[in-house]
Amino acid sequence: MSRGRPPIKDTYSTHDVAKICCVTPTTVIRWIEDGLIPAFKTVGGHRRVRRGDLEKVCKERGIPFTVQTGTEDGRILVVDDEPVVLDLIRDVVKDIRHKFEVEVARDAFDAGRLVATFRPQLIFLDLMMPGVDGFEVCSRLKRDVATQHTEVIAITGYYTEANTERILAAGAVACLKKPLDITEVRRRVLNSFNLKEEERAAQSKREPDETPRVLLVTQNAAFRSQVKDELAQGTPAVEIMTAQTGADALLVAQAAPPRYVLLSLSVPDVSSSRVIERLSSGKPTPTIIAVHDRPTDELRALARTAGARMCLPTAAVNGSVRELLGV
């Protein structure tokens, strides 16, 4: 073996095969179950594919057998020219307990280049970008033997039954309407990469006999009312606490430590009071989600560094509060 070179593997996991074949792990599992690719199971019940069988399948399907080394990151390409969509999908995948590489294409040229060089396993494809016909892009992907099994999820602000039927007929697995539902995007990514909802499951098991407290920090009366209405519905019941400044939020949290915090970065003293850092250092450590009407990359980075789990556009939270918090 040459020094510095990784050993050649004799068997591959479904995630290995997915990366090599430029598909999602769910597609690989479907191939195995349909008998399209030979596989066996380990004592622990994990599927494995032998190198020789994989090379043969790749040759038959015209897939270059270029074994990538390094991380087991999933590869997702977002083809959309709206920053809010790109940021939302980035935040959703960052919150999943699996490593992902996310690339962005804002036009047809970038999309074509990245499909060839980045080899995404999953593509979120806007149907109506300027100069880009998403229907044609999807059809071309499905006609090319190198990308015909790449999973495509269409997204559109012009959601109609006719558009949905047309893009599904072109080969997409789903069509999501804008504004995107965060929980639906998350569910689709988890399903595509055959991942379990570990974090939410763990949260649901904590302190079952205690009514969870949610601290809502905002000066926007309409947003506060909307969030309170959502939290008041469904189960489990929650105790809702509110604050309109960072200083008040810290006082409320000191008196009654919250399990969840939904905090607007538009509150004037959030930065000066270092409220996110101080809340995230509490015991038990709360789940903190930051929101802002127009979150920049800098704001997102600052919020995450301070201890927030994610930073989302305020409008994206509508209808998804319980799912986002995991309550």
C-alpha positions in Angstrom: 0.0 0.0 0.0 1.3 3.4 -0.9 2.0 5.7 2.0 -0.6 8.4 2.4 -3.2 6.6 0.3 -6.4 5.2 1.9 -7.0 1.5 1.7 -9.2 0.2 -1.1 -12.4 -1.0 0.3 -13.8 -4.4 -0.4 -17.4 -3.6 0.6 -19.5 -0.4 0.6 -22.3 0.9 2.7 -25.5 2.3 1.2 -24.2 5.7 1.8 -20.9 4.8 0.1 -22.8 3.5 -3.0 -25.0 6.6 -3.0 -22.0 8.9 -3.2 -20.3 6.9 -5.9 -23.5 6.6 -8.0 -24.6 10.1 -7.4 -28.0 9.1 -5.9 -29.5 9.2 -2.5 -29.2 6.3 0.0 -32.9 5.7 -0.3 -32.5 5.1 -4.0 -29.7 2.6 -3.3 -31.9 0.7 -0.8 -34.7 0.6 -3.4 -32.2 -0.8 -6.0 -31.2 -3.5 -3.5 -34.7 -4.4 -2.6 -35.6 -4.6 -6.4 -32.7 -6.9 -7.0 -30.9 -4.4 -9.3 -27.7 -4.5 -7.2 -26.4 -7.5 -5.2 -26.0 -6.9 -1.5 -25.7 -8.7 1.8 -26.4 -7.9 5.4 -24.0 -7.7 8.3 -24.7 -9.4 11.6 -25.9 -6.0 12.8 -28.4 -5.8 9.9 -26.6 -3.2 7.8 -26.6 -3.6 4.0 -23.2 -4.0 2.2 -22.3 -4.1 -1.4 -19.2 -5.9 -2.7 -16.7 -3.8 -4.7 -16.9 -6.2 -7.7 -20.7 -6.1 -7.8 -20.7 -2.3 -7.5 -18.2 -1.9 -10.4 -20.3 -4.1 -12.6 -23.5 -2.2 -11.8 -21.7 1.2 -12.5 -20.4 -0.1 -15.8 -23.9 -1.4 -16.9 -25.5 2.0 -16.0 -22.8 4.1 -17.5 -21.8 5.5 -14.0 -18.1 6.4 -13.6 -16.6 4.3 -10.8 -14.8 7.2 -9.1 -14.5 6.3 -5.5 -14.4 9.4 -3.3 -12.5 9.4 -0.1 -12.9 11.6 3.0 -16.2 12.4 4.7 -19.5 10.8 4.3 -21.2 14.1 3.7 -24.4 14.1 1.7 -24.4 16.4 -1.4 -27.3 18.8 -2.0 -27.6 21.3 -4.8 -30.2 24.1 -4.5 -31.1 25.7 -7.9 -33.0 28.9 -7.0 -32.3 32.7 -7.3 -34.2 33.6 -4.1 -31.8 34.2 -1.1 -34.6 33.4 1.4 -35.0 29.9 -0.2 -31.3 29.2 -0.2 -30.8 30.3 3.4 -33.8 28.3 4.6 -32.6 25.0 3.0 -29.1 25.6 4.3 -30.4 26.1 7.9 -32.7 23.1 7.7 -29.8 20.7 6.6 -27.4 22.3 9.2 -29.9 21.3 11.9 -29.9 17.6 10.9 -27.4 15.3 12.6 -25.6 14.3 9.5 -22.9 16.2 7.5 -24.0 17.8 4.3 -22.3 19.8 1.6 -24.7 22.3 0.1 -24.0 24.2 -3.2 -26.1 26.9 -4.8 -26.9 27.6 -8.4 -28.7 30.8 -9.3 -28.9 30.2 -13.1 -28.8 27.5 -15.7 -25.0 27.8 -16.3 -24.1 27.4 -12.6 -26.6 24.5 -12.4 -25.1 22.6 -15.3 -21.5 23.2 -14.0 -22.3 22.0 -10.5 -24.2 18.9 -11.6 -21.1 17.9 -13.5 -18.4 18.8 -10.9 -20.3 18.6 -7.5 -22.3 15.5 -8.5 -25.2 16.2 -6.1 -27.3 13.3 -4.8 -30.3 15.5 -4.2 -31.4 18.7 -6.1 -33.9 21.2 -5.0 -35.0 22.8 -8.3 -37.0 26.0 -8.8 -39.4 25.6 -11.7 -39.6 29.3 -12.7 -36.2 31.0 -12.4 -35.4 33.7 -15.0 -33.9 32.1 -18.0 -34.3 28.6 -16.6 -37.1 26.2 -17.3 -37.1 23.8 -14.4 -39.2 21.3 -16.4 -36.6 21.1 -19.1 -33.7 20.9 -16.6 -35.4 18.0 -14.8 -36.0 16.2 -18.1 -32.4 16.6 -19.2 -31.2 15.2 -15.9 -33.4 12.1 -16.3 -32.3 11.6 -19.9 -28.6 11.6 -19.0 -27.4 8.1 -17.8 -25.0 9.8 -15.4 -27.7 11.7 -13.6 -31.0 9.9 -14.4 -31.2 8.5 -10.8 -30.3 11.8 -9.1 -33.2 12.7 -6.9 -35.0 16.0 -7.8 -37.4 17.9 -5.6 -39.2 20.7 -7.4 -40.0 24.0 -5.6 -42.3 26.7 -7.0 -44.2 29.8 -6.2 -46.6 28.9 -9.0 -48.0 25.8 -7.3 -50.8 24.3 -9.4 -52.0 20.7 -10.0 -51.0 21.0 -13.6 -47.4 22.1 -12.8 -47.2 19.3 -10.2 -48.3 16.6 -12.6 -46.0 17.9 -15.3 -42.8 18.0 -13.1 -43.6 14.6 -11.6 -44.0 13.2 -15.1 -40.5 14.7 -15.9 -39.0 12.6 -13.1 -39.1 14.7 -9.9 -40.1 12.9 -6.7 -42.1 15.8 -5.2 -43.2 19.4 -5.8 -43.1 21.8 -2.8 -44.9 25.1 -2.8 -43.3 28.4 -1.7 -43.1 29.7 0.9 -41.4 26.4 1.8 -42.6 24.5 4.8 -39.5 23.9 7.0 -40.8 20.6 8.4 -41.6 19.3 4.9 -38.1 20.2 3.6 -36.6 18.5 6.6 -38.7 15.4 6.2 -37.8 15.2 2.5 -34.1 15.4 3.2 -34.3 12.8 6.0 -36.2 10.4 3.7 -33.9 11.0 0.8 -30.8 10.1 2.8 -32.5 7.4 4.9 -31.9 9.2 8.2 -33.8 8.9 11.4 -35.3 11.8 13.3 -32.9 11.2 16.2 -32.8 14.7 17.7 -36.6 15.2 17.8 -37.0 11.7 19.3 -34.5 12.5 22.0 -36.1 15.8 22.9 -39.6 14.2 23.2 -38.3 11.8 25.9 -36.9 14.5 28.2 -38.7 15.2 31.4 -42.1 13.8 30.3 -43.9 14.9 33.5 -42.8 18.6 33.3 -44.7 21.1 31.2 -42.2 22.6 28.8 -41.6 26.3 29.0 -41.2 28.4 25.9 -39.7 31.8 26.1 -40.8 34.1 23.2 -38.6 37.3 22.8 -40.0 39.8 20.4 -41.5 43.3 20.1 -43.6 42.4 17.1 -47.2 42.1 18.5 -48.5 40.3 15.4 -45.7 37.7 15.5 -46.1 37.2 19.2 -49.8 36.6 18.8 -49.3 34.2 16.0 -46.7 32.1 17.8 -48.8 32.0 21.0 -51.8 30.8 19.0 -49.8 28.0 17.5 -48.3 26.9 20.8 -51.7 27.0 22.4 -52.9 24.3 20.0 -51.9 20.7 19.9 -50.1 18.7 22.5 -48.2 18.6 24.8 -49.4 21.7 26.6 -46.7 24.3 27.0 -46.1 27.2 29.3 -45.6 30.4 27.3 -43.4 33.2 28.7 -42.8 36.4 26.8 -40.2 39.3 26.9 -39.8 42.4 24.8 -36.1 43.1 25.5 -33.0 41.0 26.0 -32.7 42.2 29.5 -36.2 41.1 30.3 -35.6 37.8 28.7 -32.7 37.1 31.0 -34.7 38.0 34.0 -37.6 35.7 33.0 -35.2 32.9 32.2 -33.5 33.3 35.6 -36.8 33.0 37.4 -38.2 30.1 35.3 -35.5 28.4 33.0 -37.1 27.7 29.6 -36.6 24.6 27.6 -37.2 26.4 24.3 -36.5 30.0 23.2 -37.8 31.7 20.1 -36.0 35.0 19.8 -36.2 37.9 17.3 -32.8 39.4 16.4 -34.7 42.7 15.8 -35.0 43.2 19.5 -32.7 46.3 20.1 -30.6 45.0 23.0 -30.1 41.4 21.9 -26.4 42.0 21.0 -25.5 44.4 23.8 -27.0 42.1 26.5 -25.4 39.0 24.9 -28.8 37.4 25.5 -28.2 34.3 23.3 -24.9 33.5 24.8 -26.2 33.8 28.4 -29.4 31.9 27.7 -27.4 29.1 26.0 -25.2 28.7 29.1 -28.2 28.0 31.3 -29.0 24.7 32.9 -30.7 22.9 31.3 -29.5 24.3 28.0 -32.5 25.5 26.1 -33.1 25.0 22.4 -32.8 28.5 20.9 -34.1 29.5 17.4 -33.4 33.0 16.2 -35.5 34.8 13.6 -35.1 38.0 11.6 -37.1 39.5 8.8 -34.1 39.6 6.5 -31.3 37.5 8.0 -27.9 38.0 6.4 -25.1 35.5 6.4 -23.3 37.5 9.0 -26.4 37.5 11.3 -26.8 33.8 10.8 -23.2 33.1 11.7 -23.3 35.4 14.8 -26.5 33.7 16.0 -25.1 30.2 15.6 -21.8 31.1 17.2 -23.7 32.6 20.2 -25.6 29.4 20.7 -28.8 29.5 18.5 -29.6 26.2 16.8 -30.6 28.0 13.6 -31.5 31.5 12.3 -34.5 31.7 10.0 -36.6 34.3 8.2 -39.5 35.4 10.4 -42.0 34.5 7.7 -40.6 31.0 7.5 -41.7 30.2 11.1 -45.4 30.6 10.4 -47.3 27.4 10.9 -44.2 25.4 12.0 -43.4 26.6 15.6 -44.0 23.4 17.4 -42.1 21.3 14.8 -39.2 23.7 14.8 -38.9 23.7 18.5 -39.4 20.0 18.7 -42.3 20.3 21.2 
